[in-house]
């Protein structure tokens, strides 16, 4: 297991370096820079040059990258060039909201996707199977921003069941917090629920055809016991992997949903940083999300190796 973890960590290091390179150089392809964004439309070249020297923007890009990555290696993501606040502190303040959004969407996806997948597999080529498959296709096809807009129009503006946006922290009441989060959870989690449903259906169809399931039925076990005690437990192993990978997607996909529902999370923070040409903040957000994604993948690899020790030994599926 130790060797398996070491290999995974070694693979993650060049991935993070690549992400840091992309985060640093691509954001500088956006027209303008931090100095012009801070000064507005009416500024003199001298004022812009002073700011560029202050934030090191007058140096070559390789030198700027080397300075930034050296600070990152010490745990310092820099200081926002617009707000003057620590990038790390700013991200951590927004993190709880994004985590709640992603976790709630994943819970919704699991609670809806797994049962639908099991029902679809057990009712193969019947009405329930076709209905679940059609629902899954819709979930994958519908863009999150469009779904979020429709949910606001129907459930907020027309029926007035839920607020149309903003965020109420848990400290101000659980009920109000949930009322503000239900629609974002649905908008973000529907596509993931469709993926989990399709995976659950596929794995269940494979498992229920195995010899041990037929043996359990031949022994006279009731169908619910065969499904939930024998088949479902083994069918959920790939589903756990998919769910973990989708959590990384949810962290990145929260950008659009946070913008639609005006939620003060990391995604909204990234959009604000783009609009203000706040390079340090944008770089920090991208790198932070990338690290979270890599760590989630690493945890899923470990969990998968625990569920199937052949993975860590280099056997079975060959470590995915």
N, C-alpha and C positions, 0 to 999 in steps of 0.2 A: 504493500500500500504506500509506503514512504517513497519508493522509486516511482510509483505511478503519479503521486502528487508532485514530485520533483520535475517529472517530464511535463506535466501540465503547467507548472509555474514557468518553466523555461520557454514554453510555447507562448505564454501570455506576455512575456517581457517584450519581444519584438512587435507584438500587436499593439501594445501601449505606446511604444516608440513611434510606430507608424501613425497612430491616431494623433499623437502630439505634433508630428510633422504636418499632418493634414490640417489640424486645428489651427496651427500657427500660420501656415502659408496661405490657406484658402481664404481666411477671413480678410487677408490683406488684398484680395482681388476685388473686394467691394469698393466702389468709387468713393473717394474721400478718405479721411483719416480721423483720428480722435481730435486732433487740434481744430480742424475745420468744423467738426460737429459741435465742439464745445463753444467755439466763438460765434457760430451762426453764420448768416449770410454776409453781414457787414464786418469784415475783419481785414487787417493789414497783413501783408506777408511777414513783417517783422514780428507781429504778435504770434502768428502761427509758428514761426521758427523758434521763438522762445519756448512755446509749449512742446514742440517736437524735441528740443534739447532736454527739457525737463523730464520727459517720459522716455527718452532714449530712442525716439522715432527717427532721429537724424542719422542713426548708425545703419550699417548694412544689415540686411535681413539675417544672414547667418550669425552675425554677432548678436543681434536681438534674440534670436532663437537660443543661442548658447547661454545667454544671460538668464533667459526665462526658464530653461530646462534645469539650469543649475539651482535656481531658487526652488523649483518644483521638487527636486531631489531632496531638498532640506525641509519639505513640507510647506513651503510658502508659495501659494498660487498668485501672489502679487496683490496690488492695490487697484481698485477701480479707478480708471482715469477720469471718470465723470463724477461719481459720487464721493471719491476719496476714501471709501471704506474698504476693509479687508475683503478680498474675493472669497476667501474661505468662510468668513463669518457671514457674508451675504448669502452664500449658497446654503449654509447650514440653517439659516433662518427660514429659507424657502423649502427646505427638504421635507419637513413633516407633512406639509400640504400635498406635495407630489407623491410621497410614500403612501399617504392615505388614499389618494386617487388611484394609484397603481394597484395597491393591495385590495381595495374594494372592487375594482374592475376584475381582478384575477379571481376573487372569491365568487363574484357573480358568474364569471365564465365557467368555473369548476362546478358550481351548484346547478347550472343549467346545461352545460355541455356534456358532462359525464352521464347524467340520467338520460338525456336525449340520445346519446350514443348507444347506451345499453338497450334502451327501448327499441331503437332503430335496428340494432343487431338481432334482438330477439323476435322482432316482427318483420324480418327481412322480406322484401318484395310485397309488403302489405301497405295499407293506407298510412299507418304510423311511420313506416320507414320512408315512404315518399314525402310525407309532410316534414319529417325531421331533416331529410336531405335537402329539401327545398329551402327550409329555414336556414340551414347552414350555408347554402349557396348565396342567399340574400345577405347573410351576415358578413361573408367574405367580400362580397361585391360592393356593398354600400360604403362610401367614404365616411370617415368619422365626422368631418366637419359638416357634411350635409345632414347626417343623422342627428348630430347635436342641434343643428338649426331647426330641424323638424320637431324634435322633442321640445324645444323651447316654444315654438309656435303652438303646438298642441297642448302640452301639459302646463305651460306657464302663462302664455298670453290668452289662450282660448278657455281652458278649463280652470286655470289658476290653482292647480294642485301643488305645484312646486315653484320655488323662486327661479327666476330666469338666469341668475348668475351670482357672482360675489361668493365670499367664503366666510363661514362662521366657525371659529375654532371650537374644539371640544370644551374648552374652559368656559364658554358662554352657553353651554347646554347641549346635551346629546341629541335631543330631538331636532333642534334647529340645524345642528351640524349635519345630521342625516338628510334632512329635507333639502339642503343645499347640495348634497353630494349624490343623490339618487340619479339624477339625469346625467351628470358627467360619468358616473360608473357605467350606466347603460350605453352611452355613446362610445366610451373607450373599450368596454368589455365585450361588445357584441361580436366583433371580428374574432377575438380570441376564443370566445365561446364556440364559434363555428369551427375553428381549427381543432379545438379539444373534442367537440362532438364527432367530427370526422375521424379523428385518431381513435377515440373510444370505440366507435362502431367498427373500425377496421381491426383493432386488436381483439375485440370481443368475438368477432366472426372467426378470427384465427384460433382463439383459445377454445371456444366451445366445440371445435372440431377435433380437439386433442383426445388422446386415448384415456387420460385420467378423468376427463369430464364424462365420457361415455361410461367409464367404470363406475363413477359415482352415481350416475343415473341407474345403472344396472343393479346397484346395491339397494335401490329403493329410496334413495334420498329425494326429498321434495325439491321441486324446481327452484324455489327461492333459495334454498340452502346450497344447491349446486352452483347457482349463479353467484351469490354473494360470498360464500365461503371458499369456493375453489376457483371459479372462472374469473371473477372480477379482480381478485387480489393480484393475479398474474397479469391480467390485462392492463392494470393501472401502472405497471412499471414504465412503459414508454410514455404514458400520459403524464407521469410525474416529470419526466425529462422535458417534454414539450411545454408543460406549464411553467417550468423554471426558465426556459428560454424565452417564453412569451412575456415573462415578467420584465426581462430586459427590454423587450419591444415596448411594453407599456410605459416604462420610464422615458424612452425616447419619443414615443407617440403621444405623450401627454402635452407636447408643445401646442398642437392644434387644438386639443380639447380645452386646455387652459385658456387659450386665446378666445375660443368661442364662448366659454362660460365666465370669463374674466376672473379666473382663479389665480391667486398670487403664488404660483409654484415656480419650479426651476425652468419649466418650458417658457412661461411668460417672461421670466428673467432673461432667458436667452434671446427672445424676440426684442426686448427692450435694449439689450446690449448691441444687437445688430443695428437697430435704428439709431443708436447714439454713437456708433463706431467705438464702443468701449472694448478694445482688444483684450485687455487682461481679463475682464469679466467673462467675455465670450469664450476665450481660450480655457479659462478655468471651468466653466460649465461643461463644455464639450469633453474635456479630459476627465472631469468628475463622473459624468454619465458613462464614459467609456470604462473607467475603473470599476464602477458598479456593475456594468454588464459583464466584464471579465470575471469579477468575483462571483457573480451569480452563476456563470458557466462553470467556474471551478467547483462551487458548492454542489451543483447538479452532477458534475462528474464524480465527485466523492459519494454522493447519495446513490448514484447509479452503480458505482463499484461496490457499495455496501449491499445493495439489493441483489447484485449479480457479481460475486467475487471473481468470476472468470474474466471480467473486464480489466480489473487491476493486474491480473496475472498474464494479460496479453492474449487470452483465449476468447472463447465465445464470439462476440461480434467484433473483436479486434479493437476494443476501446472506442467504438463509434467512429 
